[in-house]
Amino acid sequence: MRLYGQEAVLDDLVPRLVGLGRENNRRFPYRGGAPVVHLVGGRGGGKTALLDELAASYLNRVPLVRADLAAPAFGFDGLGDLPGDDRPNASHLTSLLYLLSGHLQLGGDGFRSTLKFRRLPLGLLVVTSWLTATAVPEPTGDGQDPAALFMERMERLRAVVTADSADRGRRKELLRQWFDALAPVATAVTAMPPGADTLLQTAATSAREAFFAPRGDQAALHWWNERLQQLRYQGDPVQKLYWFGQAFQYRDQRREEAEKLLTAALLADIDDHYNLWRRMDDVPRPLLLIDNIDALPGDRFTRALKEAFGHLPDGRRAATHPVFVVTGRGTPGTPSPLTADPAPDRPWVSMGLPRVGRRQIQTMLGTRFYPPGLPLLVERLSGDRAGVASALLDAYDDAGGGLGPIVDQLRSPNGTGPVAGLLRELVNQLFPGHGSPDRGALRMDPAVLDRLRLLATALDRTAAIGLLTSHRPETDPVDRVDDTLAYVAAGHPVPYRWPVVDTAAPFVADRALRDLLLLLLRAETSWADWGRLHRFLRDLHPLPGDGPHPVDVEAKYLHHALALGDSAEVGNALHRRFLDGGLSDWLAVLNVVCAAPRPPDRPAGAQAPAVAACGSCGDPAAAPNAAGVHLAISRLLNALWAQSSPLAVPDEGHIAEIEAQLEALRKETADTDGVLRRAWLGWPGQLRLGVQAPDLDCGQGGNA
């Protein structure tokens, strides 16, 4: 993926925090407590690509771990389902901490990490293994049951640990026996999946060393003793740890308190590794890259990190923190622009990723020749999202550097050929994956895509429910509409509003997403099925009687009528409303109507629907030049509809036609408020800049 505007993070901020150049071995001076760098942006905004770039740059050069909280097993390969918050002895966050610390300690191919964790494995093992009862393996059948042996030794250890006067010698011996019994059943006891065995054995070894360390080297036990004493746990260090593990199982505020301590242990172990000599040598710091921090358990991890980052290890120096770069959706408060120097004394800095507009796309294209309309087309279909923009530019390159093949491909009617493949790829950039990996990314759930593609045609919630009731009757349509709204809003939090009185946003309120879904629907739908769909939608907004109709009702009815290709019927209705006065409302209706998607090509031999003669042209009360007015409206309608296709670039022929017909209509009415005059003067300029219906200024202070 092409990255733009992220150089401040990639080439300056992160290298200085890590202490090592991204593309060279340049060392940077030691720097104390670095903030968590929180990169904020919408789906397809380039967050994941930035983390991928950092991971590729620092792989096998520093202790590094990459996680995705929205992916199965947090994105770690070779693991089954991780335990969640429903278990007494595990949570999403304990699973994450096992994986983060284990991968930092084990290193990777060609790189051996010298990091060693002591505090965190001790706490994790106590929380996940010291139980009154647990799921353990079935007997092996040879008379030696490791599960029973483990539980027997657990009960013996518990009896000694909870005694008022501890027999420390006896307890130490029982601890050794307990660790021996744990080894063959660690995966079952901790509920970690197959594939995590090495991580668990590493943690068990570290915890064992911490328990049995010589008296002068018991930093891990002392650390837990001090912190648990502050929380009023009683007894010696081992007893405090036991009651700490039991408190975790209650799944109330004590669990989050425990998770905060475990997170603090992760940071304390890393800080302990960076002793005076390593700091003097500017040894590069570990890099933790976490995507989708707003998914489970990111909220609790965030709170724990913010609290832990606020504590100094002692009164003499700032802590040596690992470098966290995390990403999330939406805008928590107002994120700062990307900068290479956020305030180092702040534990958490949110920075907004840049949106990719037309100028940035021109920069991404470089100095090579490209058609004038390409940046506009990429900007419109990407919705300023770097991921979609990059995919479109890749398609442009694959097409041999021509705009025509791309537009022709997107316009291809019907079938599942290259057009459907490209459109599906673009839509997949905007939503979380589901299912198996494909081409390095998870693909969108096909059932959700099918539903979204259908609902993109709806202009309101009522129409969406009606569509699902009629076309996808398998389950409760209201629930599925609510689920779909939540799914869309999760990645696209800013709704888009159409500028018509009493008309909210279309159901899929993200403009670029709606355009892509409608193009995909057109590419995969026959002319007959398209007609049935839009006739159904049109009839959900019936026009009552012959008098003036509510603006929003008529706009929706005519929108679907035009999507059927019935431009003659739409022209008749627009002529009637033009004579009814209210030119601002007339322009608003025209705006929404011309935002209609274009239908698939009509099959050869198919007859256009019969349309009654325009009643306004034969109305004696109409203007003397009724036929001329009708012709101007029809020409304006067809030119503006053509110019408002998501695949249209500014066309001087269409723009000149629109300008001429607006001038002709202006001369046929009083236009006392100057509404048509402003459109005549303003629309051509807006159209040349790439503005389309329904965003043209309709005299209502809308989306001009």
Secondary structure, DSSP 8 states (H G I E B T S, - for coil): ----S-HIIIIIIHHHHHTB-SSS--B-----S--EEEEE--TTSSHHHHHHHHHHHHTTTS-EEEEETTSGGGG-TT------TTSTT--HHHHHHHHHHHHHHH-BTTB------SHHHHHHHHHHH--SS-------SSS--HHHHHHHHHHHHHHHHTSSS--HHHHHHHHHHHHHHHGGGHHHHHT--TT-HHHHHHHHHHHHHHHT--GGG-HHHHHHHHHHHHTT--SSHHHHHHHHHHHHTT-SHHHHHHHHHHHHHHHHHHHHHS-HHHHHTT----EEEEE-TTSTTHHHHHHHHHHHHT--SSSSS-----EEEEEESS-SS--EE--S---TT-SEEEEE-----HHHHHHHHTTS---TTHHHHHHHHHTT-HHHHHHHHHHHHHTTS-HHHHHHHHH--SSSSHHHHHHHHHHHTTS---SSEETTEE---HHHHHHHHHHTT-SSHHHHHHHHHHH-TTS-HHHHHHHHHHHHHHH--S----SBTTB---SS--HHHHHHHHHHHHHTS-HHHHHHHHHHHHHTS---SSS---HHHHHHHHHHHHHTT-HHHHHHHHHHHHHT--HHHHHHHHHHHTTS-------TT---------TTTT-TTS-TTHHHHHHHHHHHHHHHHHHTSTT----HHHHHHHHHHHHHHHHTS--TT-HHHHHHHHHHHHHHTT--TTSS--SSS---
